[in-house]
Amino acid sequence: MAATPAPPQAPPKPTWDPRRVEPNFPWLRPTIRIRLTLLYGGMFLIAGILLLSIIYLLAAQAINTGNEPLFKIVDGRELQVSSEDCPAIKAGLTISQFNEAISNCIDDQRRIALDDLLSRSLLALLGLAIIAFAFGYAMAGRVLSPLGRITRTARAVAGSDLSRRIELDGPDDELKELADTFDDMLERLQRAFTAQQRFVGNASHELRTPLAINRTLLEVHLSDPGAPVELQQLGKTLLATNERSEQLVEGLLLLARSDNQIVERKPVDLAEVAEQAVDQVHAEAAAKGVVIRGEQKPAVVQGNGVLLERIALNLVQNAVRYNVPEGGWVEVTTEVQHGQAVLLVSNTGPVVPAYEIDNLFEPFRRLRTERTGSDKGVGLGLSIVRSVARAHGGHISARPREGGGLVMRVTLPI
């Protein structure tokens, strides 16, 4: 099918999510280990400064006890004194000049001793502070190592590996109690998910089998050319009801399976997925007079091809079915934007109020209707799309289009 060129449109503004904003300097993130290190080192530094101040004051008080020198010269006959540390003391001084020089020299020596004590103490304090911060960092890492194991296990569980356990050894303290509680929670979660998977498997078999048998019986009766018209009409009605039930069962099972993370991932090109979806919906779109257009650029992601195809198929089907009676169109584009693969599906259609957008993603919810029958689907299409997108680590958003219709935007990590 030849795709008509799409009119140029301004790229949509990216939705700001504060949880995804990366810090400017991630290595300066105030982790608990850094905060404990600063706490230990800061307390030691404050204690060292207080101790140094007390020692300095006591030493100054001890040295300055008594302002008068310990001796005085009262008779200087035939007395000759020289000093390299006190150059003011020299020959030819009177007794009063000599005593004054001795007093000044003692004061200078006191000041030099206090300055030397202060400088050496500050150097010692700096060295001990570095040792204290390093020791505090090492001790904080040792104390917080159980939390690191808990974090790594939680990340592994987030990847759908519910078999992981912390199994923390050591004393029976608060951290071990937290780890044991987390292990018990994982055990209960694993049993719950195992029971859910078993239920999905059993339901898949138990629900599909009778519906398949009913469809076969109805098709056999409808193939009888001698059947009355009323019986054929009733059979077609029952066959349509049976088909709707099959779609409902398939949708529920797919919704249950897609709520979990995808474990096995393979490279999938969203462009090929979108082209497959357009090909499958082409006949229905032609019957409704809806034109499908758009350019599919390569956008390779890691995921499950079947589930990703379901995303594109559900979005394109909804865009075709919920469209205007005449002159409608659907635009399907794929591209890579800001390091993410983007699938964009926009269409003409009825005006959708912005406050009803969130309701469209709920199961069995449609625009202005809930849990009611419809020949357009079973009301699970967008719920499945959202679940599959979340399972792939992506996101889907919708916004009303000016003039009617919707713009569906699916972003997936590359």
Secondary structure, 3 states (H helix, E strand, C coil): CCCCCCCCCCCCCCCCCHHHCCCCCHHHCCCHHHHHHHHHHHHHHHHHHHHHHHHHHHHHHHHCCCCCCCCCCCCCCCCCCCCCCCCCCCCCCCHHHHHHHHHHHHHHHHHHHHHHHHHHHHHHHHHHHHHHHHHHHHHHHHHHHHHHHHHHHHHHHHCCCCCCCCCCCCCCCHHHHHHHHHHHHHHHHHHHHHHHHHHHHHHHHHHHHHHHHHHHHHHHHHCCCCCCHHHHHHHHHHHHHHHHHHHHHHHHHHHHHHCCCCCCCEEEEHHHHHHHHHHHHHHHHHHHCCEEECCECCCEEEECHHHHHHHHHHHHHHHHHCCCCCCCEEEEEEEEECCEEEEEEEECCCCCCHHHCHHHHCCCEECCEECCCCCCCCCCHHHHHHHHHHHCCCEEEEEECCCCCEEEEEEEEC
